[in-house]
Amino acid sequence: MTAVAFQRCISATCGQNFAIDEVHIACPDCGSLLDVQYDWDAAHPPAALKEIGKGNDQLGGPLAQSGVWRFHRLLPFAPPSQMVTIGEGQTLLQHAVQVARYVGLDSGELHLQYEGMNPSGSFKDNGMAAAFSHAAMIGATRAACASTGNTSASLAAFSAVTGLMQAVIFIGSGKISYGKLSQALDYGALTVQIAGDFDDAMRRVREVTSQLGIYLVNSVNPFRLEGQKTIMFRVLEALEWQVPDWIVVPGGNLGNSSSFGKAFAELYQLGLIDRVPRLAVINATGANTLYELFENRGLRWNGGNPAMEIVENYYRELDESNSHAQTIASAIEINRPVNLSKCLRSLEICDGVVREVTDQEILDAKSQVGAGGLGCEPASAASVAGAKRLRNEGMIAAGDRVVCVLTGHLLKDPAATVAYHTTDQDMFDRILGSRGVRRASFANRAVAVPNDLDEIIKAIQLYS
Ligand code: F0G
């Protein structure tokens, strides 16, 4: 293990350090989240971002191709012999002309970062490569997570492909889409369906992993967030190392937003960028804890001392009114985001804003992304819907360069997509109408024809 990396409690009043080979899901002294930190003088980071790939040939084939490990000099906690890869992070930043028009941006200014291209179909593989490497470094043989479906798919995939770990996943019963559930089942994960939602599953997995000594890979694991920094490194790389004006990302458990802020803070500290982009975190209206706390109740990072009583009061109100998260974007159907405090830190670093968008806005934005040929799942489209809102408000200017992170693949949740485009009113009402979706303004409806050659030809001539 390298000596340059260590873990540190993020609380300003605690700030305890821990060795890299210790396993904690929270600071044992004060209960706050932990960061992975580096002694950069000893770590020898690159002198300029364009030199980041220097020496990567020595990593060998698959590691040198990994979209995570080819940036290993900016997350130097694992020696090459212990880096685990299944081909993660080979993703695309698409210059999205049509979606730019929809959002209201000048042509050329909107870019979509397609993390659905990862081996398990979501951005989680970036973080899982890092967490899995740490799990392997400390000799774990079982790993667990609570999930709205993508973390579990990623954990199941890494476990099955590498054979290093038995995967144990906790999901809220009926709360994850079939695309994601089918991955966990097919890849052989021990799948525990809890009678409850994600927030219940998260609480239970913490208890179970601590009792049974199972390695936890949810994003409370600071190594996960190290891997997710590379999403931003690849964005910068695709923009020829120019910093965009805005990064827009959906907010669920707030791992990505936490990780992105850390990435930019480190790049800035190392003199590798001369400014940080602004960050917009987008909640669904039915799962809007961050929006409520940050935009309405004034919760801030406050130099590492956020006013946690604001959070406790809000959670008490949720309990008293028996409120549960509700959105078609099931990936972000979360009311108690575990990385809340780290996300507040990112919002401070990146002069960030938080917005909420309705399921209607999410599905309309999703159809626009899909029309560009590389689709996404509902939660991902919250970023595009959020960018459109911020553009309408004038917060984002028409000439700003904006990157929306598309976190998961279209095929993760085909039910939502088919219901949006369907001509079957019952299906529409059952899946979408029940969530307040009234219209499918951009539906591409299938054309029903009799099994008759003339009728088929007539229909094609009519519609093409
Ligand atoms: N988008 C997708 C597709 C997700 O799966 C998730 C989170 C998010 C956005 C939110 O990201 O937590 O970093 O704010 N999914 C987790 C899971 C919770 O269990 O798969 P975040």
Residues whose N, C-alpha, C, O or C-beta is under 5 A from the ligand:
A	BS01	F0G	A146 S147 T148 G149 N150 T151 S152 P250 G251 G252 N253 L254 G255 N256 S257 A331 I332 A379 S380 T407 G408
